[in-house]
């Protein structure tokens, strides 16, 4: 019996490595905003909320960060107007940078949050399944998807229903990779951010 999930992840890892320049850029941007007195504000759709919490919980004091609450565990994120409830609870500084996580990037709540972020002049980094998001229809009346607001997109290569393995006589497919890919991307971005901040501190 083969470790087919491990085999699939090895293939995915090669795709993630290609994004190194974008991860470096994300780290540089976050460090820049922190040096200007900003914080990293993190929000995730329901399926990636656990990843967001783990990432936020592990950020060192060197990288001040805020985890934006997803009300009711994301139950209302598919309803247009729900994003305003999130926006109303924000505590924001002009120098803050935002990180939004969503495999599909089509639900109204996160789209409304992204729109507010850009209208207020904040840098926006997202993690999404880029090909997946481009292939599906937005559930927001604007027709826009999350990546269309982003200054930088990190691709977690999520596919529809986030399932990558099949078995005979079993439908649908099983075994997702999006959470694992997202945490790999984020932890590497955190490393690049911290490295940049440490180097700048030593240079002063």
BELWOHU-V392026 format. One record per backbone hydrogen bond with DSSP energy under -0.5 kcal/mol. NH is the residue of the N-H (numbers start at 1). CO is the residue of the C=O. If there is no record, write none. Layout:
NH_CO, NH_CO
//
This chain:
4_2, 7_3, 8_4, 9_5, 10_6, 11_7, 12_8, 13_9, 14_10, 15_11, 16_12, 17_13, 18_14, 19_16, 20_17, 21_18, 22_19, 23_19, 24_20, 25_21, 26_22, 27_23, 28_24, 29_25, 30_26, 31_27, 32_28, 33_29, 34_30, 35_31, 36_32, 37_34, 38_33, 40_64, 41_39, 41_97, 42_40, 42_66, 43_99, 45_101, 48_45, 49_46, 52_48, 53_49, 54_50, 55_51, 56_52, 57_53, 58_54, 58_55, 59_55, 59_56, 63_60, 64_62, 66_40, 68_42, 68_66, 71_69, 73_70, 74_71, 75_72, 76_71, 77_74, 79_76, 82_79, 84_81, 85_81, 85_82, 86_82, 87_83, 88_84, 89_85, 89_86, 90_87, 92_90, 96_93, 97_39, 98_123, 99_41, 100_125, 101_43, 102_127, 109_77, 111_107, 112_108, 113_109, 114_110, 115_111, 116_112, 117_113, 118_114, 119_115, 120_116, 121_118, 122_117, 125_98, 126_152, 127_100, 128_154, 129_103, 130_128, 133_129, 134_130, 135_131, 135_132, 136_132, 136_133, 139_106, 143_140, 146_105, 148_145, 149_146, 150_146, 150_147, 151_124, 152_124, 154_126, 155_153, 156_128, 156_154, 157_128, 162_159, 163_160, 164_174, 164_175, 165_174, 167_170, 170_167, 174_165, 181_177, 182_178, 183_179, 184_180, 185_181, 186_182, 187_183, 188_184, 189_185, 190_186, 191_187, 192_188, 193_189, 194_190, 195_191, 196_192, 197_193, 198_194, 199_195, 200_196, 201_197, 202_198, 203_199, 204_200, 204_201
//
